[in-house]
Amino acid sequence: MKKTLLAAALAAVAATGAAAAPEKYVLDASHSQILFDYNHLGYSTTYGLFSGFEGEIMFDQEDPANSSVSVSMPLSMMFTGWQARFDHFMTKDFFDATDDETISFTSTGIEVTGDNTAKITGDLTLNGVTKPVVLDAKLNQAGEHPMAKKPWAGFDATTRILRTDYNLGQFAPFVSDEVNIKISVEAMKADS
């Protein structure tokens, strides 16, 4: 009898002490943006934006290093603020893109650097080229959304890439080879 009680107690402790698995969160497309900028001939900073894209985060609040992220978006969703610039980006000078061309990012590792910060390493596929990048990420908040009444999380991240790494180096270095990227996303826990 004592052995049975001890076995039951150990099983209960093991069950409560077991690490929770990552939970699936999907991006809130209406509140997720990727902003990019680059220097134009030393005269100005030019900006562009992606919004309305899809992706998912496997979020482990107890062990953030066990989390992952995957995002993709059509290149055609890029907003430059000037149609002629967008049209030029789609030519052979840059992307030589079709309507179904996509950009994607898939994490390959997460290094927790602080209470709410991490470096997210992943593969960025852009213009048919895949290269590793590191995002400096920050968890803004995680908890119950006050209106949706379900678990929600918000993250910001930054990185910098070189256009020439992705065969997009037209006019470099006069138009900056470096492109700064700022990301801000919200994600909701996926329905079971």
C-alpha positions as CSV (number, residue, x, y, z in Angstrom):
1,M,0.0,0.0,0.0
2,K,2.8,2.4,0.9
3,K,4.6,1.6,-2.4
4,T,1.4,2.4,-4.3
5,L,0.9,5.7,-2.5
6,L,4.6,6.7,-3.1
7,A,4.3,5.8,-6.8
8,A,1.1,7.9,-7.1
9,A,2.8,10.8,-5.3
10,L,5.8,10.7,-7.5
11,A,3.7,10.5,-10.6
12,A,1.7,13.6,-9.4
13,V,4.9,15.5,-8.7
14,A,6.3,14.5,-12.1
15,A,3.1,15.6,-13.8
16,T,3.0,19.0,-12.1
17,G,6.7,19.6,-12.6
18,A,6.8,18.7,-16.2
19,A,7.7,21.5,-18.6
20,A,4.8,22.9,-20.6
21,A,5.1,22.4,-24.3
22,P,5.2,25.5,-26.6
23,E,1.7,26.8,-27.5
24,K,0.7,27.9,-31.0
25,Y,0.0,31.6,-31.5
26,V,-1.0,33.1,-34.9
27,L,-0.1,36.6,-36.0
28,D,-2.7,39.3,-35.7
29,A,-2.4,40.6,-39.3
30,S,-4.1,43.9,-38.5
31,H,-1.4,44.7,-35.8
32,S,1.8,43.3,-37.3
33,Q,4.1,45.3,-39.4
34,I,7.6,45.1,-40.8
35,L,9.2,48.5,-41.6
36,F,12.4,48.8,-43.6
37,D,14.6,51.8,-44.4
38,Y,17.7,52.6,-46.3
39,N,19.8,55.7,-47.0
40,H,19.2,57.3,-50.5
41,L,22.4,58.9,-51.8
42,G,23.1,60.5,-48.5
43,Y,20.1,62.9,-48.9
44,S,17.3,61.1,-47.2
45,T,16.1,57.9,-45.5
46,T,13.6,56.0,-47.6
47,Y,11.0,53.8,-45.9
48,G,8.9,50.8,-46.9
49,L,6.4,48.6,-45.1
50,F,4.9,45.2,-45.0
51,S,1.6,44.6,-43.2
52,G,-1.2,42.1,-43.2
53,F,1.1,39.1,-43.4
54,E,0.6,35.7,-41.8
55,G,2.8,33.6,-39.5
56,E,2.9,31.6,-36.4
57,I,4.8,31.5,-33.2
58,M,5.2,28.4,-31.1
59,F,5.5,30.3,-27.8
60,D,6.9,28.7,-24.6
61,Q,6.5,31.3,-21.8
62,E,8.3,29.1,-19.3
63,D,11.3,28.4,-21.6
64,P,11.4,31.0,-24.3
65,A,14.5,29.3,-25.9
66,N,12.1,26.5,-26.7
67,S,10.0,28.8,-28.9
68,S,10.0,29.3,-32.6
69,V,8.6,31.6,-35.3
70,S,7.7,31.2,-39.0
71,V,6.5,34.1,-41.2
72,S,5.9,34.5,-44.9
73,M,4.5,37.2,-47.1
74,P,4.0,38.0,-50.7
75,L,6.5,40.5,-52.0
76,S,3.5,42.2,-53.7
77,M,2.3,43.3,-50.3
78,M,5.2,45.7,-50.0
79,F,4.1,49.3,-49.6
80,T,6.7,52.0,-50.6
81,G,4.4,55.0,-50.6
82,W,5.2,55.7,-54.3
83,Q,3.9,53.5,-57.1
84,A,6.8,54.2,-59.4
85,R,9.3,53.0,-56.7
86,F,7.3,49.8,-56.1
87,D,7.1,49.2,-59.9
88,H,10.9,49.7,-60.2
89,F,11.5,47.3,-57.3
90,M,9.6,44.6,-59.3
91,T,11.8,45.0,-62.4
92,K,15.1,43.2,-63.3
93,D,17.0,46.0,-61.6
94,F,15.9,44.4,-58.3
95,F,13.5,41.5,-57.7
96,D,12.3,40.7,-61.2
97,A,9.3,39.5,-59.3
98,T,6.1,37.7,-60.2
99,D,2.9,38.1,-58.3
100,D,3.5,34.9,-56.3
101,E,7.0,35.8,-55.1
102,T,7.3,35.4,-51.3
103,I,9.6,36.4,-48.5
104,S,9.9,34.1,-45.5
105,F,11.7,33.8,-42.2
106,T,12.0,30.6,-40.1
107,S,13.8,30.6,-36.8
108,T,16.5,28.1,-36.2
109,G,17.4,29.0,-32.6
110,I,16.6,31.4,-29.8
111,E,19.1,32.7,-27.2
112,V,17.5,34.3,-24.2
113,T,19.5,37.5,-23.3
114,G,17.4,39.0,-20.5
115,D,14.1,38.9,-18.7
116,N,12.2,39.9,-21.9
117,T,14.9,39.9,-24.6
118,A,16.4,37.3,-26.9
119,K,18.4,36.9,-30.1
120,I,16.4,34.9,-32.6
121,T,18.5,33.3,-35.3
122,G,16.8,32.2,-38.5
123,D,16.8,31.8,-42.2
124,L,15.6,34.7,-44.3
125,T,14.6,33.8,-47.8
126,L,14.5,36.9,-50.1
127,N,14.8,37.1,-53.8
128,G,15.4,33.4,-54.0
129,V,18.4,33.6,-51.7
130,T,18.4,32.1,-48.1
131,K,20.8,33.5,-45.6
132,P,20.9,33.4,-41.8
133,V,20.0,36.6,-39.9
134,V,19.7,37.4,-36.2
135,L,16.8,39.4,-34.8
136,D,17.3,41.4,-31.6
137,A,13.8,40.7,-30.1
138,K,11.9,41.9,-27.1
139,L,8.7,40.5,-25.6
140,N,6.5,43.6,-25.0
141,Q,3.8,41.8,-23.2
142,A,2.0,38.5,-22.8
143,G,-1.3,37.9,-21.1
144,E,-5.0,38.0,-21.6
145,H,-6.2,40.4,-24.3
146,P,-8.6,42.9,-22.7
147,M,-11.1,42.7,-25.6
148,A,-10.6,39.3,-27.1
149,K,-10.4,37.6,-23.7
150,K,-7.8,35.1,-24.8
151,P,-4.0,34.8,-24.5
152,W,-2.1,37.3,-26.5
153,A,1.6,38.3,-27.0
154,G,3.4,41.2,-28.5
155,F,7.0,41.4,-29.8
156,D,9.3,43.9,-31.3
157,A,12.6,43.0,-33.2
158,T,15.3,44.7,-35.2
159,T,17.9,43.5,-37.6
160,R,20.0,44.8,-40.5
161,I,20.7,43.0,-43.8
162,L,22.8,43.8,-46.9
163,R,21.0,44.1,-50.2
164,T,24.0,42.6,-52.0
165,D,23.6,39.4,-50.0
166,Y,20.3,38.8,-51.7
167,N,21.3,39.9,-55.3
168,L,19.6,43.2,-54.8
169,G,22.6,45.5,-54.9
170,Q,21.7,47.8,-57.8
171,F,23.1,51.3,-57.2
172,A,25.1,50.3,-54.1
173,P,26.9,51.9,-52.4
174,F,25.3,55.1,-53.5
175,V,22.0,53.8,-52.4
176,S,22.9,52.1,-49.1
177,D,23.6,48.4,-49.2
178,E,22.4,48.3,-45.6
179,V,18.7,47.9,-45.0
180,N,17.4,48.4,-41.4
181,I,14.4,46.3,-40.5
182,K,12.0,46.9,-37.6
183,I,9.4,44.4,-36.7
184,S,6.4,44.7,-34.4
185,V,3.9,41.9,-34.2
186,E,0.9,40.8,-32.1
187,A,-0.1,37.1,-31.9
188,M,-3.1,35.4,-30.4
189,K,-3.2,31.9,-29.0
190,A,-4.6,29.6,-31.7
191,D,-7.9,28.0,-31.1
192,S,-7.6,24.3,-30.1
